[in-house]
Amino acid sequence: MSAAAVYGQAGAENPAAEGFNLAGSDARAIALADAVMAAQGGRAAWDETRYLSWNFFGRRQLLWDKWTGDVRIDFVGKPTVLLVNVNTGLGQAQIDGVVQTHPDSLAKYAAMARSIWINDSYWLFMPFKLKDSGLTLRYAGDTLRTAAGRPADWLELTFARVGDTPDNKYLVAVDKATQLVSEWRYFAHYNDAAPRIMSPWEDYKPYGRVLLSGNRGPRQITDIAVYRAAPESAFRVLAIPDRSGWQ
């Protein structure tokens, strides 16, 4: 079956983003991407998920309004806060307790915040982004076992003109029993023979209507939360918001 045929069948439930390399991707890989999406709750549940929060490796706490592109980043243990809209590139910044006002500084820290969001969100939400713009998806076989020794189908992800590091490559393991991502291997360049990082994706738990994994072995993504509502002030005011009444 051609990639186009598979896309036609699954597109209504999990359509690819504009710019996804359908012609360069293969049918089995696309089918696996759709199976992963379904296993984590489905495309409708992901699209309806709006406010997400997580602590990235104990370094910073992020809050993301997925519908508007607003992001808040609070650095752990220091009075540094970055606010940005990742779609417009506009934002605010407080660095070591000092509110930034100069246009050049605001532009610099908005770009920094967007880069942090690109990285930190991919470590948590990559399985929902397997058909993103600029991505080519290929099936890489099932002979390779994960580091934990589990059988898996493997996807190869390569990129074109997207993100901060378009020359990256990932090998992503899809567990044969659960259809959930169980490991990824990161290559700094798509021609590299060995991965720079290998991490498990373990301990999936429900958050709202989707499943998310925060266990990356020695690295942990914690304080994961999905909110139905959050005040706009959380993305407009640098002071740390009180989340006690959020749902």
Buried (B, 14 or more C-beta within 10 A) or exposed (E): EEBEEBBEEBBEEBEBEEEBBBEEBBBBBBBBBBBBBBBBBBBEBBEBBBBBBBBBBEEBBBBBBBEBBBBBBBBEEEEBBBBBBBEEEEBBBBBEEEEBEEEEEBBBBBBBBBBBBBEBBBBBBBBBBBBBBBBBBBBBEEEBEBEEEBBBBBBBBBBEEBBEEEBBBBBBBBBEEBBBBBBBBBBEEBEEEEBEEBBBBBEBEEBBBBBBBBBBBEBBBEEBBBBEEBEEEBBEBBEEBEEEEBE
